[in-house]
């Protein structure tokens, strides 16, 4: 029996052990999709305690705590930070089998050199030791990032954002990690949202364009894309909870847009037409600027209406959607390809049922001399676990080129989440090692290390052009 999470955790063969320790472990990190706050990086935030660093805003943990019967007071409520930490410590022993169990102990080990198991009995000792370390300058936000060997961080930013902290970080010669904005125009697509009109007004203000029609709206988006590009942005991201494709003329879209900003309801068919045309316009702009487009699909959000009214969005009440994505994704990519305007694109689905759909769809639109131009994105959110990562990578290997995969991201709001890259890298090395052990792949360590280095870091570096 192995010791819990020892140096060969998740590495079950000699090739995997060699690939991880001699290669993957040493590679830097490009975290090309996350939700951390650039202001906290610029200000080099010091956390007052482990609860603030670990539990504030982390809806992954909140879901697990609710499943363990923890009262909301100790999750998002007004309980003290120590009591919230203790509630988390009580939950962790019950979370075996969930990746959060391993992530939690990886974070304790790698950042704080704590190898005790977290539970109700060890909680006071761990609370005091971690808090003592967090009080030191080396454990401020920048120190945590540098300790993790991170080279690039891509945050998630609305088109109306000022990007003031990205600009300040760009000019800060004391910090050597690139912090780059990501253009996330979901609110521009949400034509039936109650906040759509107010968002359009804000877009007009920051772009200095009086938006009264669709042409002016598109011009304002272009202005913001140019601004993001000037600050270093090279990636866009779309949350396509429902993927649609419905063609329409520009004249028709203009009428739909004017109908919406006049405060009138837009039909579902009109909404589909508007979203399709707007996404295609944005995609063409991304292609023009050499950006990568990310499409995150198949989420049904805010399922618990009572808790949504109480807590709002991103609080742990989202789940997997099960609508068909094959046709609309095909039509979107094909229409852009036909116009020679298809940007580099990464496709993600929250529904693992879609793995082969996405991987084979990506294969339809490769080209332009770009290795892996259309990517099957990393196992995402509820799939961000051992089985989900293995399924995603096996599907990609079966139908495409895992050697060209741009690898892992954190998709996190926590500065302690970089250990997820270690978790992923161990699983990757073990998967490749199994192929060698089974005689399916030669034991050509030079070739294998080159592939591992690519998936861990080099592919992303070259693909995004940072």
Buried (B, 14 or more C-beta within 10 A) or exposed (E): EEEEBEEBBBBBBEBBBBBBBEBBBEBBBBBBBBBBBBBBBBBBBBBEBBBBBBBBBBBBBBBBBBEBEBEBEBBBEEBEBBBBBBBBBBBBBBBEEBBBBBBBBBBBBBBBEBEBBBBEEBBEEBBEBBBEBBEEEEBBBBBBBEBBBBBBBBBBBBBBBEBEBBBBBBEBEEBEBBBBBBBBBBBBBBBBEEEBBEBBEBBBEBBEBEBEBBEBBBEBBBBBBEBBBEBBBBBBBBBBBBBBBBEBEEEBBBBBBBBBBEEEEBEEEBBBBBBBBBBBBBBBBBBEBEBBBBBBBBBBEBEBEEBBEEBEEBBBBBBBBEBEBBEBBBBBBBBBBEEEBBBBBBBBBBBBEBBBBBBBBBEEBBEEEEEBBBBBBBBBBBBBBBEBBBBBBBBBBEBBEBBBBBBBBBBBBBBBBBBBBBBBBBBBBBBBBBBBBEEEBEEEBEEBBEBBBBBBBBBBBBBBEB
